[in-house]
Protein backbone atom coordinates (compact mmCIF):
# COMPACT_ATOMS: atom_id res chain seq x y z
CA UNK A 1 0.00 0.00 0.00
CA UNK A 2 1.16 3.48 -0.83
CA UNK A 3 2.37 5.14 2.42
CA UNK A 4 1.08 8.48 1.18
CA UNK A 5 -2.46 7.10 0.78
CA UNK A 6 -2.32 5.45 4.23
CA UNK A 7 -1.33 8.72 5.82
CA UNK A 8 -4.10 10.53 3.94
CA UNK A 9 -6.84 8.18 5.25
CA UNK A 10 -5.66 8.51 8.85
CA UNK A 11 -5.70 12.26 8.49
CA UNK A 12 -9.25 12.12 7.05
CA UNK A 13 -10.50 9.99 10.00
CA UNK A 14 -8.98 12.37 12.55
CA UNK A 15 -10.70 15.28 10.84
CA UNK A 16 -14.08 13.49 11.02
CA UNK A 17 -13.71 12.90 14.80
CA UNK A 18 -12.78 16.49 15.41
CA UNK A 19 -15.74 17.68 13.37
CA UNK A 20 -18.30 15.70 15.46
CA UNK A 21 -16.83 17.16 18.67
CA UNK A 22 -17.18 20.73 17.47
CA UNK A 23 -20.82 20.22 16.44
CA UNK A 24 -21.71 18.81 19.85
CA UNK A 25 -20.18 21.76 21.69
CA UNK A 26 -22.04 24.25 19.47
CA UNK A 27 -25.38 22.55 20.17
CA UNK A 28 -24.81 22.75 23.94
CA UNK A 29 -23.94 26.43 23.70
CA UNK A 30 -27.07 27.20 21.67
CA UNK A 31 -29.22 25.27 24.14
CA UNK A 32 -27.73 27.08 27.16
CA UNK A 33 -28.13 30.44 25.44
CA UNK A 34 -31.80 29.72 24.79
CA UNK A 35 -32.43 28.95 28.43
CA UNK A 36 -30.59 32.08 29.60
CA UNK A 37 -32.34 34.32 27.06
CA UNK A 38 -35.81 33.60 28.47
CA UNK A 39 -34.90 33.95 32.15
CA UNK A 40 -34.24 36.96 34.49
CA UNK A 41 -30.62 35.85 34.74
CA UNK A 42 -30.39 36.11 30.98
CA UNK A 43 -31.49 39.77 31.05
CA UNK A 44 -28.83 40.66 33.64
CA UNK A 45 -26.11 38.77 31.67
CA UNK A 46 -27.15 40.53 28.51
CA UNK A 47 -26.92 44.01 30.09
CA UNK A 48 -23.73 43.46 32.09
CA UNK A 49 -21.70 41.18 29.80
CA UNK A 50 -23.03 40.55 26.29
CA UNK A 51 -23.84 44.15 25.25
CA UNK A 52 -20.51 45.63 26.50
CA UNK A 53 -18.59 42.80 24.79
CA UNK A 54 -20.55 43.33 21.57
CA UNK A 55 -19.85 47.09 21.62
CA UNK A 56 -16.15 46.54 22.29
CA UNK A 57 -15.89 44.04 19.48
CA UNK A 58 -17.67 46.44 17.09
CA UNK A 59 -15.30 49.30 17.98
CA UNK A 60 -12.31 46.98 17.50
CA UNK A 61 -13.60 45.85 14.10
CA UNK A 62 -14.13 49.49 12.99
CA UNK A 63 -10.63 50.42 14.17
CA UNK A 64 -9.11 47.46 12.34
CA UNK A 65 -10.99 48.45 9.17
CA UNK A 66 -9.57 51.99 9.34
CA UNK A 67 -6.03 50.70 9.86
CA UNK A 68 -6.44 48.19 7.06
CA UNK A 69 -7.62 50.96 4.72
CA UNK A 70 -4.57 53.08 5.59
CA UNK A 71 -2.21 50.17 5.01
CA UNK A 72 -3.88 49.33 1.72
CA UNK A 73 -3.67 52.94 0.53
CA UNK A 74 0.01 53.07 1.43
CA UNK A 75 0.74 49.76 -0.24
CA UNK A 76 -1.05 50.68 -3.48
CA UNK A 77 0.46 54.16 -3.75
CA UNK A 78 2.84 54.26 -6.73
CA UNK A 79 6.26 55.80 -6.12
CA UNK A 80 7.03 58.95 -8.10
CA UNK A 81 9.18 58.12 -11.13
CA UNK A 82 12.71 59.48 -10.95
CA UNK A 83 13.74 61.75 -13.82
CA UNK A 84 15.76 59.85 -16.40
CA UNK A 85 19.09 61.37 -17.38
CA UNK A 86 21.62 60.37 -19.99
CA UNK A 87 24.93 59.24 -18.59
CA UNK A 88 27.33 62.17 -18.42
CA UNK A 89 31.05 61.89 -18.05
CA UNK A 90 33.68 64.50 -17.41
CA UNK A 91 37.30 64.05 -18.32
CA UNK A 92 40.28 66.36 -18.27
CA UNK A 93 42.66 65.72 -21.11
CA UNK A 94 46.29 66.75 -21.06
CA UNK A 95 47.61 67.14 -24.60
CA UNK A 96 51.34 67.70 -25.14
CA UNK A 97 52.83 68.99 -28.34
CA UNK A 98 56.09 67.74 -29.78
CA UNK A 99 58.62 70.13 -31.31
CA UNK A 100 59.37 70.09 -35.03
CA UNK A 101 62.70 71.16 -36.51
CA UNK A 102 62.20 73.36 -39.55
CA UNK A 103 64.71 74.24 -42.25
CA UNK A 104 64.35 78.01 -42.69
CA UNK A 105 65.87 79.50 -45.83
CA UNK A 106 65.24 83.14 -45.09
CA UNK A 107 62.95 85.76 -43.60
CA UNK A 108 61.63 88.87 -45.30
CA UNK A 109 59.82 92.08 -44.48
CA UNK A 110 57.99 91.98 -47.81
CA UNK A 111 55.57 89.23 -48.81
CA UNK A 112 56.53 89.69 -52.45
CA UNK A 113 60.16 88.92 -51.67
CA UNK A 114 59.08 85.81 -49.81
CA UNK A 115 56.97 84.66 -52.78
CA UNK A 116 59.89 85.13 -55.16
CA UNK A 117 62.12 83.05 -52.92
CA UNK A 118 59.36 80.42 -52.59
CA UNK A 119 59.20 79.87 -56.37
CA UNK A 120 62.94 79.32 -56.55
CA UNK A 121 62.89 76.94 -53.59
CA UNK A 122 60.07 74.83 -55.02
CA UNK A 123 61.96 74.46 -58.28
CA UNK A 124 64.80 72.95 -56.22
CA UNK A 125 62.52 70.43 -54.49
CA UNK A 126 61.88 72.43 -51.33
CA UNK A 127 58.53 73.25 -49.77
CA UNK A 128 58.65 77.00 -50.38
CA UNK A 129 56.20 77.40 -47.50
CA UNK A 130 55.70 80.96 -46.22
CA UNK A 131 54.65 81.59 -42.63
CA UNK A 132 53.84 85.13 -41.56
CA UNK A 133 54.04 86.34 -37.98
CA UNK A 134 54.17 89.92 -36.68
CA UNK A 135 54.91 91.30 -40.16
CA UNK A 136 57.82 88.93 -40.80
CA UNK A 137 57.59 86.36 -43.59
CA UNK A 138 59.59 83.20 -42.98
CA UNK A 139 60.45 80.88 -45.84
CA UNK A 140 60.76 77.17 -45.07
CA UNK A 141 62.12 74.30 -47.15
CA UNK A 142 61.27 71.24 -45.02
CA UNK A 143 60.49 69.96 -41.55
CA UNK A 144 61.88 67.14 -39.43
CA UNK A 145 60.94 65.40 -36.23
CA UNK A 146 64.47 65.38 -34.81
CA UNK A 147 67.42 67.76 -34.74
CA UNK A 148 69.89 65.24 -36.19
CA UNK A 149 68.00 64.96 -39.49
CA UNK A 150 67.83 68.72 -39.83
CA UNK A 151 71.55 69.18 -39.14
CA UNK A 152 72.40 66.54 -41.73
CA UNK A 153 70.42 68.37 -44.44
CA UNK A 154 71.92 71.73 -43.44
CA UNK A 155 75.42 70.34 -43.88
CA UNK A 156 74.57 69.09 -47.35
CA UNK A 157 73.10 72.34 -48.64
CA UNK A 158 75.88 74.37 -47.07
CA UNK A 159 78.27 72.64 -49.44
CA UNK A 160 76.17 73.97 -52.30
CA UNK A 161 76.48 77.49 -50.96
CA UNK A 162 73.07 77.84 -49.31
CA UNK A 163 72.73 79.36 -45.87
CA UNK A 164 69.90 78.13 -43.66
CA UNK A 165 68.66 78.59 -40.16
CA UNK A 166 67.00 76.33 -37.63
CA UNK A 167 63.47 77.11 -36.55
CA UNK A 168 62.06 74.97 -33.73
CA UNK A 169 58.37 75.00 -32.94
CA UNK A 170 57.45 75.37 -29.28
CA UNK A 171 56.57 72.34 -27.18
CA UNK A 172 53.47 73.18 -25.17
CA UNK A 173 50.89 71.48 -23.03
CA UNK A 174 47.18 72.23 -22.94
CA UNK A 175 44.52 70.91 -20.60
CA UNK A 176 41.00 70.48 -21.90
CA UNK A 177 38.00 69.73 -19.69
CA UNK A 178 35.28 67.97 -21.61
CA UNK A 179 31.88 67.06 -20.20
CA UNK A 180 29.42 64.99 -22.15
CA UNK A 181 28.07 61.59 -23.05
CA UNK A 182 30.50 58.70 -23.62
CA UNK A 183 30.20 59.03 -27.39
CA UNK A 184 31.27 62.68 -27.14
CA UNK A 185 34.36 61.71 -25.16
CA UNK A 186 35.19 59.04 -27.74
CA UNK A 187 34.86 61.52 -30.63
CA UNK A 188 37.19 63.93 -28.86
CA UNK A 189 39.81 61.23 -28.27
CA UNK A 190 39.70 60.25 -31.95
CA UNK A 191 40.16 63.89 -32.98
CA UNK A 192 43.18 64.30 -30.70
CA UNK A 193 44.73 61.15 -32.10
CA UNK A 194 44.38 62.54 -35.63
CA UNK A 195 45.84 65.87 -34.55
CA UNK A 196 48.94 64.16 -33.17
CA UNK A 197 49.44 61.52 -35.86
CA UNK A 198 49.19 63.25 -39.25
CA UNK A 199 52.16 65.68 -38.90
CA UNK A 200 54.53 62.87 -37.95
CA UNK A 201 53.26 60.56 -40.70
CA UNK A 202 53.80 63.28 -43.30
CA UNK A 203 57.37 63.88 -42.09
CA UNK A 204 58.05 60.18 -42.43
CA UNK A 205 56.39 59.99 -45.86
CA UNK A 206 58.40 62.91 -47.18
CA UNK A 207 61.69 61.31 -46.11
CA UNK A 208 60.68 57.98 -47.67
CA UNK A 209 59.84 59.69 -50.95
CA UNK A 210 63.18 61.52 -51.01
CA UNK A 211 64.88 58.14 -50.53
CA UNK A 212 62.65 56.61 -53.25
CA UNK A 213 61.27 54.11 -50.74
CA UNK A 214 57.64 54.95 -51.53
CA UNK A 215 55.73 56.15 -54.59
CA UNK A 216 53.07 58.67 -55.48
CA UNK A 217 50.22 56.17 -55.69
CA UNK A 218 50.86 54.81 -52.22
CA UNK A 219 51.05 58.34 -50.84
CA UNK A 220 47.73 59.22 -52.51
CA UNK A 221 46.04 56.10 -51.14
CA UNK A 222 47.24 56.85 -47.59
CA UNK A 223 46.07 60.46 -47.81
CA UNK A 224 42.63 59.38 -49.05
CA UNK A 225 42.24 57.20 -45.96
CA UNK A 226 43.29 60.14 -43.80
CA UNK A 227 40.74 62.37 -45.50
CA UNK A 228 37.93 59.89 -44.85
CA UNK A 229 38.92 59.66 -41.19
CA UNK A 230 39.08 63.46 -40.92
CA UNK A 231 35.65 63.83 -42.51
CA UNK A 232 34.09 61.35 -40.09
CA UNK A 233 35.83 62.83 -37.06
CA UNK A 234 34.74 66.39 -37.87
CA UNK A 235 31.19 65.20 -38.49
CA UNK A 236 31.05 63.68 -35.01
CA UNK A 237 32.74 66.63 -33.31
CA UNK A 238 30.26 69.11 -34.82
CA UNK A 239 27.45 67.31 -32.99
CA UNK A 240 29.04 68.24 -29.66
CA UNK A 241 28.36 71.75 -28.39
CA UNK A 242 31.40 72.83 -26.44
CA UNK A 243 33.61 75.90 -26.68
CA UNK A 244 36.56 73.76 -25.60
CA UNK A 245 36.34 71.86 -28.90
CA UNK A 246 36.63 74.92 -31.14
CA UNK A 247 40.47 74.90 -31.41
CA UNK A 248 40.43 71.19 -32.25
CA UNK A 249 37.73 71.67 -34.88
CA UNK A 250 39.71 74.49 -36.53
CA UNK A 251 42.94 72.48 -36.57
CA UNK A 252 41.29 69.42 -38.11
CA UNK A 253 39.50 71.59 -40.68
CA UNK A 254 42.90 72.96 -41.74
CA UNK A 255 44.17 69.39 -42.02
CA UNK A 256 41.14 68.50 -44.10
CA UNK A 257 41.52 71.46 -46.47
CA UNK A 258 45.26 70.89 -46.95
CA UNK A 259 44.88 67.17 -47.69
CA UNK A 260 41.90 67.72 -50.01
CA UNK A 261 43.73 70.42 -51.98
CA UNK A 262 46.80 68.22 -52.39
CA UNK A 263 44.72 65.25 -53.58
CA UNK A 264 42.79 67.44 -56.03
CA UNK A 265 45.97 68.51 -57.85
CA UNK A 266 47.89 65.31 -57.13
CA UNK A 267 47.81 63.82 -60.62
CA UNK A 268 48.73 67.14 -62.25
CA UNK A 269 51.86 67.82 -60.20
CA UNK A 270 55.03 67.44 -62.24
CA UNK A 271 57.59 64.94 -61.06
CA UNK A 272 60.13 67.71 -60.52
CA UNK A 273 57.74 69.55 -58.21
CA UNK A 274 56.16 66.62 -56.39
CA UNK A 275 58.73 66.42 -53.58
CA UNK A 276 58.33 70.13 -52.87
CA UNK A 277 54.52 69.90 -52.97
CA UNK A 278 54.62 67.07 -50.47
CA UNK A 279 56.86 69.09 -48.15
CA UNK A 280 54.51 72.05 -48.54
CA UNK A 281 51.59 69.89 -47.37
CA UNK A 282 53.73 68.68 -44.49
CA UNK A 283 54.40 72.26 -43.29
CA UNK A 284 50.76 73.30 -43.71
CA UNK A 285 49.74 70.52 -41.34
CA UNK A 286 52.55 71.28 -38.86
CA UNK A 287 51.54 74.94 -38.55
CA UNK A 288 47.90 73.94 -38.09
CA UNK A 289 49.16 71.65 -35.34
CA UNK A 290 51.11 74.46 -33.61
CA UNK A 291 48.12 76.83 -33.95
CA UNK A 292 46.05 74.40 -31.89
CA UNK A 293 48.43 74.70 -28.94
CA UNK A 294 48.63 78.47 -29.23
CA UNK A 295 44.86 78.99 -29.36
C-alpha positions in Angstrom: 0.0 0.0 0.0 1.2 3.5 -0.8 2.4 5.1 2.4 1.1 8.5 1.2 -2.5 7.1 0.8 -2.3 5.4 4.2 -1.3 8.7 5.8 -4.1 10.5 3.9 -6.8 8.2 5.3 -5.7 8.5 8.8 -5.7 12.3 8.5 -9.2 12.1 7.0 -10.5 10.0 10.0 -9.0 12.4 12.6 -10.7 15.3 10.8 -14.1 13.5 11.0 -13.7 12.9 14.8 -12.8 16.5 15.4 -15.7 17.7 13.4 -18.3 15.7 15.5 -16.8 17.2 18.7 -17.2 20.7 17.5 -20.8 20.2 16.4 -21.7 18.8 19.9 -20.2 21.8 21.7 -22.0 24.3 19.5 -25.4 22.5 20.2 -24.8 22.7 23.9 -23.9 26.4 23.7 -27.1 27.2 21.7 -29.2 25.3 24.1 -27.7 27.1 27.2 -28.1 30.4 25.4 -31.8 29.7 24.8 -32.4 29.0 28.4 -30.6 32.1 29.6 -32.3 34.3 27.1 -35.8 33.6 28.5 -34.9 34.0 32.1 -34.2 37.0 34.5 -30.6 35.8 34.7 -30.4 36.1 31.0 -31.5 39.8 31.0 -28.8 40.7 33.6 -26.1 38.8 31.7 -27.1 40.5 28.5 -26.9 44.0 30.1 -23.7 43.5 32.1 -21.7 41.2 29.8 -23.0 40.5 26.3 -23.8 44.1 25.3 -20.5 45.6 26.5 -18.6 42.8 24.8 -20.6 43.3 21.6 -19.8 47.1 21.6 -16.1 46.5 22.3 -15.9 44.0 19.5 -17.7 46.4 17.1 -15.3 49.3 18.0 -12.3 47.0 17.5 -13.6 45.8 14.1 -14.1 49.5 13.0 -10.6 50.4 14.2 -9.1 47.5 12.3 -11.0 48.4 9.2 -9.6 52.0 9.3 -6.0 50.7 9.9 -6.4 48.2 7.1 -7.6 51.0 4.7 -4.6 53.1 5.6 -2.2 50.2 5.0 -3.9 49.3 1.7 -3.7 52.9 0.5 0.0 53.1 1.4 0.7 49.8 -0.2 -1.1 50.7 -3.5 0.5 54.2 -3.7 2.8 54.3 -6.7 6.3 55.8 -6.1 7.0 59.0 -8.1 9.2 58.1 -11.1 12.7 59.5 -10.9 13.7 61.7 -13.8 15.8 59.9 -16.4 19.1 61.4 -17.4 21.6 60.4 -20.0 24.9 59.2 -18.6 27.3 62.2 -18.4 31.0 61.9 -18.0 33.7 64.5 -17.4 37.3 64.0 -18.3 40.3 66.4 -18.3 42.7 65.7 -21.1 46.3 66.7 -21.1 47.6 67.1 -24.6 51.3 67.7 -25.1 52.8 69.0 -28.3 56.1 67.7 -29.8 58.6 70.1 -31.3 59.4 70.1 -35.0 62.7 71.2 -36.5 62.2 73.4 -39.6 64.7 74.2 -42.2 64.4 78.0 -42.7 65.9 79.5 -45.8 65.2 83.1 -45.1 62.9 85.8 -43.6 61.6 88.9 -45.3 59.8 92.1 -44.5 58.0 92.0 -47.8 55.6 89.2 -48.8 56.5 89.7 -52.4 60.2 88.9 -51.7 59.1 85.8 -49.8 57.0 84.7 -52.8 59.9 85.1 -55.2 62.1 83.0 -52.9 59.4 80.4 -52.6 59.2 79.9 -56.4 62.9 79.3 -56.5 62.9 76.9 -53.6 60.1 74.8 -55.0 62.0 74.5 -58.3 64.8 72.9 -56.2 62.5 70.4 -54.5 61.9 72.4 -51.3 58.5 73.3 -49.8 58.7 77.0 -50.4 56.2 77.4 -47.5 55.7 81.0 -46.2 54.6 81.6 -42.6 53.8 85.1 -41.6 54.0 86.3 -38.0 54.2 89.9 -36.7 54.9 91.3 -40.2 57.8 88.9 -40.8 57.6 86.4 -43.6 59.6 83.2 -43.0 60.4 80.9 -45.8 60.8 77.2 -45.1 62.1 74.3 -47.2 61.3 71.2 -45.0 60.5 70.0 -41.5 61.9 67.1 -39.4 60.9 65.4 -36.2 64.5 65.4 -34.8 67.4 67.8 -34.7 69.9 65.2 -36.2 68.0 65.0 -39.5 67.8 68.7 -39.8 71.6 69.2 -39.1 72.4 66.5 -41.7 70.4 68.4 -44.4 71.9 71.7 -43.4 75.4 70.3 -43.9 74.6 69.1 -47.4 73.1 72.3 -48.6 75.9 74.4 -47.1 78.3 72.6 -49.4 76.2 74.0 -52.3 76.5 77.5 -51.0 73.1 77.8 -49.3 72.7 79.4 -45.9 69.9 78.1 -43.7 68.7 78.6 -40.2 67.0 76.3 -37.6 63.5 77.1 -36.5 62.1 75.0 -33.7 58.4 75.0 -32.9 57.5 75.4 -29.3 56.6 72.3 -27.2 53.5 73.2 -25.2 50.9 71.5 -23.0 47.2 72.2 -22.9 44.5 70.9 -20.6 41.0 70.5 -21.9 38.0 69.7 -19.7 35.3 68.0 -21.6 31.9 67.1 -20.2 29.4 65.0 -22.2 28.1 61.6 -23.1 30.5 58.7 -23.6 30.2 59.0 -27.4 31.3 62.7 -27.1 34.4 61.7 -25.2 35.2 59.0 -27.7 34.9 61.5 -30.6 37.2 63.9 -28.9 39.8 61.2 -28.3 39.7 60.3 -32.0 40.2 63.9 -33.0 43.2 64.3 -30.7 44.7 61.2 -32.1 44.4 62.5 -35.6 45.8 65.9 -34.5 48.9 64.2 -33.2 49.4 61.5 -35.9 49.2 63.2 -39.2 52.2 65.7 -38.9 54.5 62.9 -38.0 53.3 60.6 -40.7 53.8 63.3 -43.3 57.4 63.9 -42.1 58.1 60.2 -42.4 56.4 60.0 -45.9 58.4 62.9 -47.2 61.7 61.3 -46.1 60.7 58.0 -47.7 59.8 59.7 -50.9 63.2 61.5 -51.0 64.9 58.1 -50.5 62.6 56.6 -53.3 61.3 54.1 -50.7 57.6 54.9 -51.5 55.7 56.1 -54.6 53.1 58.7 -55.5 50.2 56.2 -55.7 50.9 54.8 -52.2 51.1 58.3 -50.8 47.7 59.2 -52.5 46.0 56.1 -51.1 47.2 56.9 -47.6 46.1 60.5 -47.8 42.6 59.4 -49.1 42.2 57.2 -46.0 43.3 60.1 -43.8 40.7 62.4 -45.5 37.9 59.9 -44.8 38.9 59.7 -41.2 39.1 63.5 -40.9 35.6 63.8 -42.5 34.1 61.4 -40.1 35.8 62.8 -37.1 34.7 66.4 -37.9 31.2 65.2 -38.5 31.1 63.7 -35.0 32.7 66.6 -33.3 30.3 69.1 -34.8 27.5 67.3 -33.0 29.0 68.2 -29.7 28.4 71.7 -28.4 31.4 72.8 -26.4 33.6 75.9 -26.7 36.6 73.8 -25.6 36.3 71.9 -28.9 36.6 74.9 -31.1 40.5 74.9 -31.4 40.4 71.2 -32.3 37.7 71.7 -34.9 39.7 74.5 -36.5 42.9 72.5 -36.6 41.3 69.4 -38.1 39.5 71.6 -40.7 42.9 73.0 -41.7 44.2 69.4 -42.0 41.1 68.5 -44.1 41.5 71.5 -46.5 45.3 70.9 -46.9 44.9 67.2 -47.7 41.9 67.7 -50.0 43.7 70.4 -52.0 46.8 68.2 -52.4 44.7 65.3 -53.6 42.8 67.4 -56.0 46.0 68.5 -57.9 47.9 65.3 -57.1 47.8 63.8 -60.6 48.7 67.1 -62.3 51.9 67.8 -60.2 55.0 67.4 -62.2 57.6 64.9 -61.1 60.1 67.7 -60.5 57.7 69.6 -58.2 56.2 66.6 -56.4 58.7 66.4 -53.6 58.3 70.1 -52.9 54.5 69.9 -53.0 54.6 67.1 -50.5 56.9 69.1 -48.1 54.5 72.1 -48.5 51.6 69.9 -47.4 53.7 68.7 -44.5 54.4 72.3 -43.3 50.8 73.3 -43.7 49.7 70.5 -41.3 52.5 71.3 -38.9 51.5 74.9 -38.6 47.9 73.9 -38.1 49.2 71.6 -35.3 51.1 74.5 -33.6 48.1 76.8 -34.0 46.1 74.4 -31.9 48.4 74.7 -28.9 48.6 78.5 -29.2 44.9 79.0 -29.4 
